[in-house]
Amino acid sequence: MATTQTLQMRFVTQAGSRVTISLDNPRDDLTEAEVTAAMDQIIASNIFITTGGDLVGKDSAQIIDRTVNVLYEA
Amino acid sequence: MAVNAVKYDSDLVVKVQTGTDPDTGEPIVRLRRYTRVKPEATHESVYAVGAAIAGLQVHPLVEITRQDDLRLETE
């Protein structure tokens, strides 16, 4: 059984749509303050092109756990 | 014939070390690629995003690189 974790940071664009930036293997001890600070940095840097225009705000952040159970392997 | 190189696309690539090869002892480096970076974005701002992303994950940062694509145009 293998578990992988992905941090998803969701942003709001100028057009009001949502854009997700993902990151594998987030640290176990991540705090809300650290994640929101990184998201603020990404918004302030304004380096990404999206179909909805620039990233203008934070929507949410979540960590997705994915567990793989191998039932059969040849 | 004069040819101009015009930046039209850019990627941010964060390189992290995910482990060490048990046989050779060489570091195993994995790339985290973030596409659709504005070609006109400054190196400072791209570096800042790479550093912010690297700081949220467990693996040691190896380096932050930027890949710019240039289109060649004749005058």
Backbone of each chain as nested JSON, in Angstrom:
{
  "chains": [
    {"id": "A", "residues": [
      {"number": 1, "name": "MET", "atoms": {"N": [0.848, -1.192, 0.0], "CA": [0.0, 0.0, 0.0], "C": [0.884, 1.241, 0.0]}},
      {"number": 2, "name": "ALA", "atoms": {"N": [0.712, 2.058, -0.993], "CA": [1.534, 3.258, -1.116], "C": [0.643, 4.491, -1.065]}},
      {"number": 3, "name": "THR", "atoms": {"N": [1.032, 5.448, -0.233], "CA": [0.258, 6.674, -0.127], "C": [1.08, 7.828, -0.667]}},
      {"number": 4, "name": "THR", "atoms": {"N": [0.468, 8.627, -1.523], "CA": [1.118, 9.841, -1.975], "C": [0.236, 11.02, -1.597]}},
      {"number": 5, "name": "GLN", "atoms": {"N": [0.883, 12.144, -1.332], "CA": [0.134, 13.338, -0.961], "C": [0.418, 14.445, -1.957]}},
      {"number": 6, "name": "THR", "atoms": {"N": [-0.61, 15.219, -2.247], "CA": [-0.475, 16.365, -3.138], "C": [-1.137, 17.576, -2.486]}},
      {"number": 7, "name": "LEU", "atoms": {"N": [-0.399, 18.666, -2.455], "CA": [-0.972, 19.933, -1.98], "C": [-1.565, 20.658, -3.179]}},
      {"number": 8, "name": "GLN", "atoms": {"N": [-2.816, 21.052, -3.059], "CA": [-3.463, 21.827, -4.122], "C": [-3.761, 23.226, -3.605]}},
      {"number": 9, "name": "MET", "atoms": {"N": [-3.223, 24.213, -4.3], "CA": [-3.494, 25.609, -3.949], "C": [-4.407, 26.188, -5.019]}},
      {"number": 10, "name": "ARG", "atoms": {"N": [-5.573, 26.627, -4.603], "CA": [-6.55, 27.143, -5.578], "C": [-6.589, 28.664, -5.502]}},
      {"number": 11, "name": "PHE", "atoms": {"N": [-6.519, 29.271, -6.678], "CA": [-6.511, 30.73, -6.782], "C": [-7.732, 31.217, -7.553]}},
      {"number": 12, "name": "VAL", "atoms": {"N": [-8.057, 32.485, -7.343], "CA": [-9.12, 33.138, -8.099], "C": [-8.458, 34.032, -9.146]}},
      {"number": 13, "name": "THR", "atoms": {"N": [-8.981, 33.993, -10.368], "CA": [-8.429, 34.825, -11.436], "C": [-9.243, 36.111, -11.588]}},
      {"number": 14, "name": "GLN", "atoms": {"N": [-8.702, 37.018, -12.409], "CA": [-9.405, 38.267, -12.724], "C": [-10.825, 38.0, -13.215]}},
      {"number": 15, "name": "ALA", "atoms": {"N": [-10.987, 36.934, -14.007], "CA": [-12.295, 36.628, -14.582], "C": [-13.211, 35.931, -13.578]}},
      {"number": 16, "name": "GLY", "atoms": {"N": [-12.681, 35.632, -12.374], "CA": [-13.5, 34.984, -11.356], "C": [-13.442, 33.477, -11.405]}},
      {"number": 17, "name": "SER", "atoms": {"N": [-12.649, 32.915, -12.309], "CA": [-12.533, 31.464, -12.385], "C": [-11.503, 30.978, -11.363]}},
      {"number": 18, "name": "ARG", "atoms": {"N": [-11.391, 29.663, -11.233], "CA": [-10.467, 29.067, -10.266], "C": [-9.33, 28.365, -10.996]}},
      {"number": 19, "name": "VAL", "atoms": {"N": [-8.122, 28.536, -10.47], "CA": [-6.949, 27.872, -11.043], "C": [-6.228, 27.158, -9.906]}},
      {"number": 20, "name": "THR", "atoms": {"N": [-5.815, 25.919, -10.135], "CA": [-5.13, 25.14, -9.11], "C": [-3.659, 24.962, -9.466]}},
      {"number": 21, "name": "ILE", "atoms": {"N": [-2.795, 25.217, -8.495], "CA": [-1.38, 24.902, -8.641], "C": [-1.074, 23.785, -7.646]}},
      {"number": 22, "name": "SER", "atoms": {"N": [-0.529, 22.679, -8.153], "CA": [-0.336, 21.495, -7.325], "C": [1.133, 21.244, -7.026]}},
      {"number": 23, "name": "LEU", "atoms": {"N": [1.359, 20.511, -5.971], "CA": [2.704, 20.285, -5.481], "C": [2.736, 18.917, -4.815]}},
      {"number": 24, "name": "ASP", "atoms": {"N": [3.64, 18.04, -5.272], "CA": [3.752, 16.711, -4.695], "C": [4.573, 16.749, -3.414]}},
      {"number": 25, "name": "ASN", "atoms": {"N": [4.345, 15.767, -2.574], "CA": [5.099, 15.569, -1.339], "C": [5.172, 16.817, -0.46]}},
      {"number": 26, "name": "PRO", "atoms": {"N": [4.016, 17.375, -0.071], "CA": [4.057, 18.51, 0.85], "C": [4.605, 18.074, 2.212]}},
      {"number": 27, "name": "ARG", "atoms": {"N": [5.218, 19.008, 2.935], "CA": [5.745, 18.688, 4.262], "C": [4.597, 18.317, 5.202]}},
      {"number": 28, "name": "ASP", "atoms": {"N": [4.87, 17.417, 6.143], "CA": [3.857, 16.98, 7.104], "C": [3.46, 18.103, 8.053]}},
      {"number": 29, "name": "ASP", "atoms": {"N": [4.418, 19.006, 8.312], "CA": [4.206, 20.012, 9.35], "C": [3.784, 21.366, 8.778]}},
      {"number": 30, "name": "LEU", "atoms": {"N": [3.254, 21.363, 7.57], "CA": [2.843, 22.627, 6.949], "C": [1.764, 23.309, 7.787]}},
      {"number": 31, "name": "THR", "atoms": {"N": [1.917, 24.608, 7.96], "CA": [0.889, 25.36, 8.665], "C": [0.084, 26.185, 7.669]}},
      {"number": 32, "name": "GLU", "atoms": {"N": [-1.095, 26.59, 8.112], "CA": [-1.932, 27.436, 7.265], "C": [-1.188, 28.722, 6.9]}},
      {"number": 33, "name": "ALA", "atoms": {"N": [-0.444, 29.277, 7.878], "CA": [0.273, 30.527, 7.638], "C": [1.321, 30.371, 6.538]}},
      {"number": 34, "name": "GLU", "atoms": {"N": [2.028, 29.22, 6.546], "CA": [3.053, 28.988, 5.53], "C": [2.439, 28.88, 4.137]}},
      {"number": 35, "name": "VAL", "atoms": {"N": [1.328, 28.148, 4.06], "CA": [0.701, 27.951, 2.749], "C": [0.121, 29.262, 2.232]}},
      {"number": 36, "name": "THR", "atoms": {"N": [-0.544, 30.02, 3.101], "CA": [-1.132, 31.281, 2.627], "C": [-0.03, 32.285, 2.267]}},
      {"number": 37, "name": "ALA", "atoms": {"N": [1.108, 32.238, 2.986], "CA": [2.225, 33.13, 2.641], "C": [2.778, 32.79, 1.259]}},
      {"number": 38, "name": "ALA", "atoms": {"N": [2.907, 31.477, 0.969], "CA": [3.395, 31.06, -0.35], "C": [2.399, 31.46, -1.433]}},
      {"number": 39, "name": "MET", "atoms": {"N": [1.112, 31.32, -1.136], "CA": [0.083, 31.702, -2.119], "C": [0.124, 33.21, -2.364]}},
      {"number": 40, "name": "ASP", "atoms": {"N": [0.312, 33.988, -1.296], "CA": [0.423, 35.447, -1.459], "C": [1.642, 35.79, -2.316]}},
      {"number": 41, "name": "GLN", "atoms": {"N": [2.747, 35.046, -2.101], "CA": [3.954, 35.274, -2.896], "C": [3.687, 34.995, -4.375]}},
      {"number": 42, "name": "ILE", "atoms": {"N": [2.963, 33.908, -4.645], "CA": [2.654, 33.543, -6.034], "C": [1.768, 34.618, -6.679]}},
      {"number": 43, "name": "ILE", "atoms": {"N": [0.805, 35.131, -5.912], "CA": [-0.067, 36.189, -6.444], "C": [0.741, 37.466, -6.69]}},
      {"number": 44, "name": "ALA", "atoms": {"N": [1.597, 37.833, -5.73], "CA": [2.37, 39.07, -5.845], "C": [3.352, 38.993, -7.017]}},
      {"number": 45, "name": "SER", "atoms": {"N": [3.94, 37.805, -7.243], "CA": [4.913, 37.654, -8.32], "C": [4.236, 37.731, -9.686]}},
      {"number": 46, "name": "ASN", "atoms": {"N": [2.992, 37.251, -9.756], "CA": [2.176, 37.41, -10.975], "C": [2.906, 36.924, -12.227]}},
      {"number": 47, "name": "ILE", "atoms": {"N": [3.393, 35.676, -12.177], "CA": [4.182, 35.19, -13.325], "C": [3.396, 34.24, -14.22]}},
      {"number": 48, "name": "PHE", "atoms": {"N": [2.193, 33.83, -13.8], "CA": [1.503, 32.787, -14.569], "C": [0.431, 33.355, -15.495]}},
      {"number": 49, "name": "ILE", "atoms": {"N": [0.356, 32.744, -16.677], "CA": [-0.683, 33.068, -17.649], "C": [-1.838, 32.087, -17.428]}},
      {"number": 50, "name": "THR", "atoms": {"N": [-3.046, 32.595, -17.277], "CA": [-4.205, 31.706, -17.221], "C": [-5.255, 32.245, -18.188]}},
      {"number": 51, "name": "THR", "atoms": {"N": [-6.197, 31.386, -18.524], "CA": [-7.249, 31.831, -19.447], "C": [-8.128, 32.898, -18.797]}},
      {"number": 52, "name": "GLY", "atoms": {"N": [-8.149, 32.943, -17.455], "CA": [-8.967, 33.927, -16.762], "C": [-8.199, 35.188, -16.393]}},
      {"number": 53, "name": "GLY", "atoms": {"N": [-6.978, 35.348, -16.938], "CA": [-6.178, 36.527, -16.604], "C": [-5.286, 36.274, -15.401]}},
      {"number": 54, "name": "ASP", "atoms": {"N": [-4.821, 37.355, -14.785], "CA": [-3.896, 37.218, -13.656], "C": [-4.569, 36.577, -12.443]}},
      {"number": 55, "name": "LEU", "atoms": {"N": [-3.735, 35.95, -11.59], "CA": [-4.234, 35.455, -10.307], "C": [-4.401, 36.656, -9.381]}},
      {"number": 56, "name": "VAL", "atoms": {"N": [-5.582, 36.786, -8.777], "CA": [-5.835, 37.973, -7.96], "C": [-6.182, 37.644, -6.508]}},
      {"number": 57, "name": "GLY", "atoms": {"N": [-6.497, 36.387, -6.21], "CA": [-6.87, 36.078, -4.837], "C": [-6.727, 34.602, -4.524]}},
      {"number": 58, "name": "LYS", "atoms": {"N": [-6.806, 34.3, -3.208], "CA": [-6.72, 32.913, -2.768], "C": [-8.13, 32.346, -2.62]}},
      {"number": 59, "name": "ASP", "atoms": {"N": [-8.313, 31.109, -3.08], "CA": [-9.602, 30.452, -2.908], "C": [-9.532, 29.457, -1.76]}},
      {"number": 60, "name": "SER", "atoms": {"N": [-8.588, 28.521, -1.846], "CA": [-8.486, 27.492, -0.808], "C": [-7.185, 26.719, -1.002]}},
      {"number": 61, "name": "ALA", "atoms": {"N": [-6.864, 25.914, -0.016], "CA": [-5.717, 25.014, -0.142], "C": [-6.088, 23.71, 0.532]}},
      {"number": 62, "name": "GLN", "atoms": {"N": [-5.694, 22.613, -0.087], "CA": [-6.029, 21.318, 0.487], "C": [-4.946, 20.308, 0.164]}},
      {"number": 63, "name": "ILE", "atoms": {"N": [-4.839, 19.303, 1.031], "CA": [-3.901, 18.21, 0.78], "C": [-4.713, 16.975, 0.432]}},
      {"number": 64, "name": "ILE", "atoms": {"N": [-4.397, 16.398, -0.739], "CA": [-5.099, 15.22, -1.233], "C": [-4.242, 13.995, -0.924]}},
      {"number": 65, "name": "ASP", "atoms": {"N": [-4.829, 13.02, -0.242], "CA": [-4.165, 11.735, -0.002], "C": [-4.608, 10.752, -1.064]}},
      {"number": 66, "name": "ARG", "atoms": {"N": [-3.649, 10.065, -1.639], "CA": [-4.001, 9.06, -2.634], "C": [-3.345, 7.76, -2.208]}},
      {"number": 67, "name": "THR", "atoms": {"N": [-4.157, 6.756, -1.985], "CA": [-3.642, 5.462, -1.562], "C": [-3.835, 4.44, -2.671]}},
      {"number": 68, "name": "VAL", "atoms": {"N": [-2.768, 3.74, -2.987], "CA": [-2.837, 2.733, -4.035], "C": [-2.68, 1.37, -3.388]}},
      {"number": 69, "name": "ASN", "atoms": {"N": [-3.675, 0.512, -3.566], "CA": [-3.579, -0.863, -3.104], "C": [-3.412, -1.784, -4.311]}},
      {"number": 70, "name": "VAL", "atoms": {"N": [-2.283, -2.407, -4.393], "CA": [-2.047, -3.313, -5.513], "C": [-2.69, -4.655, -5.187]}},
      {"number": 71, "name": "LEU", "atoms": {"N": [-3.644, -5.072, -6.018], "CA": [-4.333, -6.331, -5.785], "C": [-3.679, -7.478, -6.54]}},
      {"number": 72, "name": "TYR", "atoms": {"N": [-3.059, -7.106, -7.639], "CA": [-2.429, -8.145, -8.461], "C": [-1.268, -7.534, -9.211]}},
      {"number": 73, "name": "GLU", "atoms": {"N": [-0.184, -8.224, -9.255], "CA": [0.95, -7.743, -10.013], "C": [1.628, -8.93, -10.66]}},
      {"number": 74, "name": "ALA", "atoms": {"N": [1.751, -8.912, -11.971], "CA": [2.331, -10.063, -12.682], "C": [3.835, -10.082, -12.503]}}
    ]},
    {"id": "B", "residues": [
      {"number": 1, "name": "MET", "atoms": {"N": [20.643, 38.215, -43.881], "CA": [19.276, 38.161, -43.343], "C": [19.348, 38.299, -41.816]}},
      {"number": 2, "name": "ALA", "atoms": {"N": [18.694, 39.307, -41.313], "CA": [18.671, 39.497, -39.868], "C": [17.549, 38.664, -39.258]}},
      {"number": 3, "name": "VAL", "atoms": {"N": [17.882, 37.975, -38.168], "CA": [16.879, 37.152, -37.495], "C": [16.754, 37.63, -36.059]}},
      {"number": 4, "name": "ASN", "atoms": {"N": [15.537, 37.881, -35.636], "CA": [15.289, 38.276, -34.26], "C": [14.724, 37.097, -33.468]}},
      {"number": 5, "name": "ALA", "atoms": {"N": [15.161, 36.975, -32.221], "CA": [14.62, 35.945, -31.331], "C": [13.609, 36.603, -30.404]}},
      {"number": 6, "name": "VAL", "atoms": {"N": [12.369, 36.132, -30.47], "CA": [11.298, 36.706, -29.665], "C": [10.849, 35.675, -28.638]}},
      {"number": 7, "name": "LYS", "atoms": {"N": [10.92, 36.029, -27.341], "CA": [10.429, 35.13, -26.297], "C": [8.923, 34.979, -26.435]}},
      {"number": 8, "name": "TYR", "atoms": {"N": [8.447, 33.738, -26.42], "CA": [6.985, 33.589, -26.511], "C": [6.424, 32.646, -25.462]}},
      {"number": 9, "name": "ASP", "atoms": {"N": [7.28, 31.924, -24.756], "CA": [6.759, 31.046, -23.715], "C": [7.872, 30.789, -22.712]}},
      {"number": 10, "name": "SER", "atoms": {"N": [7.5, 30.415, -21.5], "CA": [8.472, 30.23, -20.45], "C": [7.943, 29.191, -19.458]}},
      {"number": 11, "name": "ASP", "atoms": {"N": [8.848, 28.37, -18.923], "CA": [8.481, 27.401, -17.883], "C": [9.36, 27.622, -16.66]}},
      {"number": 12, "name": "LEU", "atoms": {"N": [8.769, 27.394, -15.493], "CA": [9.537, 27.356, -14.253], "C": [9.764, 25.898, -13.902]}},
      {"number": 13, "name": "VAL", "atoms": {"N": [11.03, 25.518, -13.66], "CA": [11.337, 24.135, -13.31], "C": [12.054, 24.126, -11.969]}},
      {"number": 14, "name": "VAL", "atoms": {"N": [11.45, 23.457, -10.999], "CA": [12.043, 23.33, -9.671], "C": [12.63, 21.924, -9.578]}},
      {"number": 15, "name": "LYS", "atoms": {"N": [13.943, 21.836, -9.366], "CA": [14.601, 20.531, -9.275], "C": [14.816, 20.185, -7.819]}},
      {"number": 16, "name": "VAL", "atoms": {"N": [14.34, 18.994, -7.417], "CA": [14.501, 18.554, -6.035], "C": [15.152, 17.178, -6.011]}},
      {"number": 17, "name": "GLN", "atoms": {"N": [15.844, 16.896, -4.901], "CA": [16.478, 15.584, -4.755], "C": [15.547, 14.673, -3.965]}},
      {"number": 18, "name": "THR", "atoms": {"N": [15.033, 13.617, -4.623], "CA": [14.059, 12.742, -3.966], "C": [14.724, 11.554, -3.286]}},
      {"number": 19, "name": "GLY", "atoms": {"N": [16.015, 11.373, -3.537], "CA": [16.676, 10.232, -2.9], "C": [18.075, 10.073, -3.441]}},
      {"number": 20, "name": "THR", "atoms": {"N": [18.658, 8.93, -3.125], "CA": [20.007, 8.626, -3.586], "C": [19.999, 7.233, -4.195]}},
      {"number": 21, "name": "ASP", "atoms": {"N": [20.601, 7.094, -5.345], "CA": [20.666, 5.787, -5.994], "C": [21.445, 4.818, -5.113]}},
      {"number": 22, "name": "PRO", "atoms": {"N": [20.83, 3.694, -4.69], "CA": [21.51, 2.788, -3.757], "C": [22.755, 2.14, -4.36]}},
      {"number": 23, "name": "ASP", "atoms": {"N": [22.82, 2.025, -5.668], "CA": [23.969, 1.371, -6.294], "C": [25.136, 2.331, -6.511]}},
      {"number": 24, "name": "THR", "atoms": {"N": [24.83, 3.499, -7.052], "CA": [25.901, 4.413, -7.439], "C": [26.137, 5.525, -6.424]}},
      {"number": 25, "name": "GLY", "atoms": {"N": [25.16, 5.761, -5.533], "CA": [25.295, 6.865, -4.595], "C": [24.983, 8.22, -5.2]}},
      {"number": 26, "name": "GLU", "atoms": {"N": [24.592, 8.196, -6.473], "CA": [24.261, 9.456, -7.148], "C": [22.91, 9.972, -6.667]}},
      {"number": 27, "name": "PRO", "atoms": {"N": [22.774, 11.294, -6.521], "CA": [21.469, 11.836, -6.139], "C": [20.428, 11.601, -7.232]}},
      {"number": 28, "name": "ILE", "atoms": {"N": [19.198, 11.321, -6.809], "CA": [18.093, 11.193, -7.756], "C": [17.365, 12.531, -7.778]}},
      {"number": 29, "name": "VAL", "atoms": {"N": [17.38, 13.173, -8.925], "CA": [16.787, 14.501, -9.05], "C": [15.486, 14.402, -9.834]}},
      {"number": 30, "name": "ARG", "atoms": {"N": [14.434, 14.989, -9.284], "CA": [13.147, 15.008, -9.976], "C": [12.778, 16.456, -10.299]}},
      {"number": 31, "name": "LEU", "atoms": {"N": [12.104, 16.631, -11.441], "CA": [11.716, 17.961, -11.879], "C": [10.261, 18.231, -11.536]}},
      {"number": 32, "name": "ARG", "atoms": {"N": [10.004, 19.433, -11.065], "CA": [8.627, 19.884, -10.878], "C": [8.443, 21.05, -11.838]}},
      {"number": 33, "name": "ARG", "atoms": {"N": [7.719, 20.809, -12.923], "CA": [7.628, 21.808, -13.975], "C": [6.312, 22.586, -13.887]}},
      {"number": 34, "name": "TYR", "atoms": {"N": [6.434, 23.896, -13.912], "CA": [5.242, 24.754, -13.913], "C": [5.244, 25.538, -15.221]}},
      {"number": 35, "name": "THR", "atoms": {"N": [4.259, 25.235, -16.041], "CA": [4.223, 25.803, -17.39], "C": [3.433, 27.107, -17.413]}},
      {"number": 36, "name": "ARG", "atoms": {"N": [3.387, 27.708, -18.571], "CA": [2.617, 28.926, -18.814], "C": [3.075, 30.083, -17.928]}},
      {"number": 37, "name": "VAL", "atoms": {"N": [4.394, 30.225, -17.814], "CA": [4.949, 31.4, -17.151], "C": [5.022, 32.524, -18.191]}},
      {"number": 38, "name": "LYS", "atoms": {"N": [4.706, 33.738, -17.757], "CA": [4.745, 34.876, -18.674], "C": [6.171, 35.08, -19.182]}},
      {"number": 39, "name": "PRO", "atoms": {"N": [6.366, 35.187, -20.487], "CA": [7.727, 35.382, -21.01], "C": [8.37, 36.655, -20.459]}},
      {"number": 40, "name": "GLU", "atoms": {"N": [7.564, 37.658, -20.162], "CA": [8.114, 38.933, -19.704], "C": [8.325, 38.983, -18.186]}},
      {"number": 41, "name": "ALA", "atoms": {"N": [7.978, 37.904, -17.476], "CA": [8.171, 37.9, -16.021], "C": [9.663, 38.047, -15.696]}},
      {"number": 42, "name": "THR", "atoms": {"N": [9.97, 38.767, -14.628], "CA": [11.379, 38.963, -14.273], "C": [11.953, 37.69, -13.644]}},
      {"number": 43, "name": "HIS", "atoms": {"N": [13.271, 37.53, -13.739], "CA": [13.926, 36.385, -13.107], "C": [13.665, 36.396, -11.602]}},
      {"number": 44, "name": "GLU", "atoms": {"N": [13.655, 37.594, -11.002], "CA": [13.427, 37.706, -9.56], "C": [12.071, 37.124, -9.168]}},
      {"number": 45, "name": "SER", "atoms": {"N": [11.035, 37.457, -9.93], "CA": [9.703, 36.983, -9.564], "C": [9.559, 35.488, -9.817]}},
      {"number": 46, "name": "VAL", "atoms": {"N": [10.187, 34.97, -10.875], "CA": [10.116, 33.529, -11.143], "C": [10.872, 32.767, -10.047]}},
      {"number": 47, "name": "TYR", "atoms": {"N": [12.035, 33.293, -9.657], "CA": [12.81, 32.665, -8.572], "C": [12.009, 32.651, -7.272]}},
      {"number": 48, "name": "ALA", "atoms": {"N": [11.325, 33.777, -6.986], "CA": [10.555, 33.876, -5.739], "C": [9.468, 32.812, -5.688]}},
      {"number": 49, "name": "VAL", "atoms": {"N": [8.794, 32.566, -6.815], "CA": [7.749, 31.536, -6.848], "C": [8.377, 30.153, -6.696]}},
      {"number": 50, "name": "GLY", "atoms": {"N": [9.502, 29.905, -7.377], "CA": [10.174, 28.611, -7.255], "C": [10.595, 28.329, -5.826]}},
      {"number": 51, "name": "ALA", "atoms": {"N": [11.132, 29.349, -5.16], "CA": [11.573, 29.179, -3.774], "C": [10.382, 28.945, -2.851]}},
      {"number": 52, "name": "ALA", "atoms": {"N": [9.277, 29.654, -3.103], "CA": [8.084, 29.486, -2.265], "C": [7.526, 28.074, -2.402]}},
      {"number": 53, "name": "ILE", "atoms": {"N": [7.493, 27.574, -3.647], "CA": [6.98, 26.221, -3.892], "C": [7.906, 25.186, -3.256]}},
      {"number": 54, "name": "ALA", "atoms": {"N": [9.22, 25.358, -3.429], "CA": [10.182, 24.395, -2.887], "C": [10.072, 24.309, -1.367]}},
      {"number": 55, "name": "GLY", "atoms": {"N": [9.765, 25.432, -0.728], "CA": [9.701, 25.468, 0.731], "C": [8.522, 24.725, 1.324]}},
      {"number": 56, "name": "LEU", "atoms": {"N": [7.543, 24.381, 0.489], "CA": [6.337, 23.711, 0.999], "C": [6.432, 22.193, 0.925]}},
      {"number": 57, "name": "GLN", "atoms": {"N": [7.466, 21.673, 0.254], "CA": [7.536, 20.224, 0.082], "C": [8.761, 19.66, 0.811]}},
      {"number": 58, "name": "VAL", "atoms": {"N": [8.832, 18.321, 0.869], "CA": [9.79, 17.685, 1.771], "C": [11.201, 17.56, 1.194]}},
      {"number": 59, "name": "HIS", "atoms": {"N": [11.338, 17.52, -0.111], "CA": [12.641, 17.185, -0.686], "C": [13.562, 18.402, -0.74]}},
      {"number": 60, "name": "PRO", "atoms": {"N": [14.886, 18.165, -0.579], "CA": [15.84, 19.277, -0.655], "C": [15.858, 19.887, -2.06]}},
      {"number": 61, "name": "LEU", "atoms": {"N": [15.9, 21.205, -2.104], "CA": [15.957, 21.917, -3.383], "C": [17.346, 21.786, -3.987]}},
      {"number": 62, "name": "VAL", "atoms": {"N": [17.421, 21.395, -5.257], "CA": [18.704, 21.327, -5.956], "C": [18.955, 22.641, -6.674]}},
      {"number": 63, "name": "GLU", "atoms": {"N": [18.017, 23.018, -7.535], "CA": [18.139, 24.315, -8.195], "C": [16.808, 24.728, -8.805]}},
      {"number": 64, "name": "ILE", "atoms": {"N": [16.709, 26.02, -9.058], "CA": [15.544, 26.575, -9.724], "C": [15.986, 26.995, -11.116]}},
      {"number": 65, "name": "THR", "atoms": {"N": [15.316, 26.479, -12.128], "CA": [15.694, 26.856, -13.484], "C": [14.487, 27.438, -14.205]}},
      {"number": 66, "name": "ARG", "atoms": {"N": [14.797, 28.141, -15.273], "CA": [13.757, 28.744, -16.096], "C": [14.055, 28.382, -17.538]}},
      {"number": 67, "name": "GLN", "atoms": {"N": [13.037, 27.941, -18.257], "CA": [13.221, 27.612, -19.669], "C": [12.408, 28.581, -20.501]}},
      {"number": 68, "name": "ASP", "atoms": {"N": [13.095, 29.345, -21.311], "CA": [12.435, 30.283, -22.209], "C": [12.437, 29.717, -23.619]}},
      {"number": 69, "name": "ASP", "atoms": {"N": [11.314, 29.838, -24.291], "CA": [11.252, 29.448, -25.702], "C": [11.329, 30.7, -26.555]}},
      {"number": 70, "name": "LEU", "atoms": {"N": [12.177, 30.636, -27.562], "CA": [12.355, 31.779, -28.46], "C": [11.828, 31.417, -29.847]}},
      {"number": 71, "name": "ARG", "atoms": {"N": [11.118, 32.331, -30.425], "CA": [10.692, 32.157, -31.815], "C": [11.611, 33.01, -32.691]}},
      {"number": 72, "name": "LEU", "atoms": {"N": [12.111, 32.409, -33.759], "CA": [13.012, 33.14, -34.648], "C": [12.216, 33.755, -35.788]}},
      {"number": 73, "name": "GLU", "atoms": {"N": [12.411, 35.057, -35.967], "CA": [11.656, 35.762, -37.004], "C": [12.628, 36.557, -37.87]}},
      {"number": 74, "name": "THR", "atoms": {"N": [12.414, 36.507, -39.167], "CA": [13.216, 37.347, -40.057], "C": [12.587, 38.72, -40.153]}},
      {"number": 75, "name": "GLU", "atoms": {"N": [13.407, 39.714, -40.427], "CA": [12.883, 41.087, -40.475], "C": [12.195, 41.358, -41.809]}}
    ]}
  ]
}
